[in-house]
C-alpha cells in the first residue's frame, strides 16, 4: 500500500519573530515597505535559511503589515516555497480565507524584493491582492543565474486587466544589492531548473 | 508588534488513507495512472473536501505511486493549494528534497486530471519532474467557469525545452466528466479571480 505524509508542515525560521518585533505595525511609505522586505531577504541569506528573496503582504491603504515571507526552498525542501508563496499563504492564514480580495477585507498588496517568477505570477492572480510592488527586475535575477521561467511578455498588463496594479523598480538598487551579494558570496542557485522568487 | 503564524500546517483529508489503501504500489499503465487521479478528484468532490481536481506523482519507469494530491483551496483556505502543488510538495517531502529530478532518484512524472493553470505551470518547472501527463484540457475547465490564467501560447514547448515531456488528452473524457458533474451539482467556482487546478 502506498503511503504518504498526511500533513504538510512548513516552519518559518526562528529569527522571523525578532525581525517582526523590530517592525512597526503600520508602514505608510511604499519605499519603507520595500526596505523592510529587502532587509528580510538579507537576513534570510545571512542566517542561512534560504535564498535572497523576501516578500510581504500589507494593507495598501493603512500600510498595516500582514505577513512577511522569505524564500524557504532549500531549508523547507519544497520547490514551491518562494517568498511570495509564503507571504501570500501566511496572509491568507491570518485573515482566515483563500481570497485576500474578498468583501469585507481592506485591499491587500504584495511587496516583493524581486519580480515574481512564472509560478508566483500565477499565484498572485489567485491570491486576491490588488497591487504588486516589485524591487529588482527579473533581468537582475537572471543576471546572477536565477531563472524566472517563461512569463508572457505582457504579464504586467495581464495582472492589471484582472484588477491588480503593478508598481516596479521600487528601491531597485538596494534590492539588486542583496542579489549581487548573495552571488558574490557563492550562494546556492537552487531549484530543479533554477528558479527565482 | 506585527504577529503572524510561524508554522504553515496543511492537513490532507482523512479519506486519503483509505483511498491509498485501495491503490497498488505500482501502476504500469499511463491510462490507469490517470484513472486513479480522476477517481481522487471525484472523491474530493463527493466528500466535500475541495474542487474537482487531483494530481499524482509517479516514478515514470516503474509506475511507483509516490504521492496523491487533491485541490484543497477551499478546505485549506489557501489559494496555492491546487492539486498539482499538493502532489508535488508531498512527493518532495517523501523523497526528502526540493528537486525530484536530482541525481540518484528515478525520473518522476506529474499526472494531473486537468491542464495546469498558470501557477502550476510554473511550479512544474521548478519541481524536477520529467514528464507531465494531462487529462482534461484547459478549455474544458474554462467551459465550466474555471480560469486557467494567462499562460504562454507555447507553454508545452517551453516545458519540453526544459526537459519535461508533455502528454495530453489521456482519459480526457473521464476527466471532463468530473468537471461537468461538479458544475451540474452547483460546485463552488472558488479562487479570488477564479482559478483551475
Interface residues (C-beta under 8 A of the other chain):
Chain A: X1 X2 X3 X4 X5 X6 X7 X8 X9 X10 X11 X12 X16 X17 X20 X21 X23 X24 X25 X64 X65 X66 X67 X68 X73 X74 X76 X77 X78 X79 X80 X81 X85 X86 X88 X89 X90 X92 X93 X94 X96 X97 X98 X99 X100 X101 X102 X117 X118 X119 X120 X121 X122 X123 X125 X126 X127 X128 X149 X150 X151 X152 X155 X158 X162 X163 X190 X191 X192 X193 X195
Chain B: X1 X2 X3 X4 X5 X6 X7 X8 X9 X10 X11 X12 X16 X17 X20 X21 X23 X24 X25 X64 X65 X66 X67 X68 X73 X74 X76 X77 X78 X79 X80 X81 X85 X86 X88 X89 X90 X92 X93 X94 X96 X97 X98 X99 X100 X101 X102 X117 X118 X119 X120 X121 X122 X123 X125 X126 X127 X128 X149 X150 X151 X152 X155 X158 X162 X163 X190 X191 X192 X193 X195
